[in-house]
Structure formats: C-alpha cells, structure tokens
Amino acid sequence: MNESLPAQPQNALITLLRSSLDADGAPAFGQLVLYTSFGVVRGRVGLSFAQRLLHEGNGDLDAGSVHEVIELNDVSVEHYSNHLPTASFVRLYVRLSEVQGFALVDLQGQS
C-alpha cells in the first residue's frame, strides 16, 4: 500500500516564499504572518533567509535542504497566553515546526 503523506505547512510556506521573491531577494509582499503554537507572529522575511531560498532555487545549494527556522525582522508577536500579551523584536527566529498556518500581507496591510 502506497500512501502519500500530506504536505507539511512548512514545505508549502518555503515553496510560496521562494516563488514570491524577486531576483534581489525582495518579497512581493509586505509582511509574513505566521500562526504558531505560541501566538501570531508578524514580520518581514530576513534578507539572509530570502537569499538562501533564491540560491537553492537556482541550484546553487541543495534544493532539498531542510529549513528548521525562518528569520524574520521587525517582528511583533501576539501571544496566546495572557502573561505576555504582545512583544516586539528586531529579529526573531521561528522554528518551522511551530508554524500551523501562514498568510502574506501586502504593503497596505491587506491579505
């Protein structure tokens, strides 16, 4: 019996991010919103992470390489627990295994 495994959200996220980057690594959207196990994370994709995705897409690196974390800049986190309702960070690294859903937000704040 040959059952295919369902696509992991992180695989879909990496594919979507790679396809939305221009040649310089700039995304075609304003912010990435991640729905994680600990809260809602909003931020901009880090340049080094974006450039790595581009190099992989061009065959410069192993295209099947595993991404464990995503780098985000100018981040706000709306925590689900009430002990720390909101937080802001210059840079935050989120494990992709924590991502349960995601959205791309354009520069005007619309999905």
Secondary structure, 3 states (H helix, E strand, C coil): CCCCCCCCHHHHHHHHHHHCECCCCCECCCEEEEEECCEEEEEEECHHHHHHHHHHHCCCCCCCCCCCEEEEEEEEEEECCCCCCEEEEEEEEEEHHHEEEEEEECCCCCC
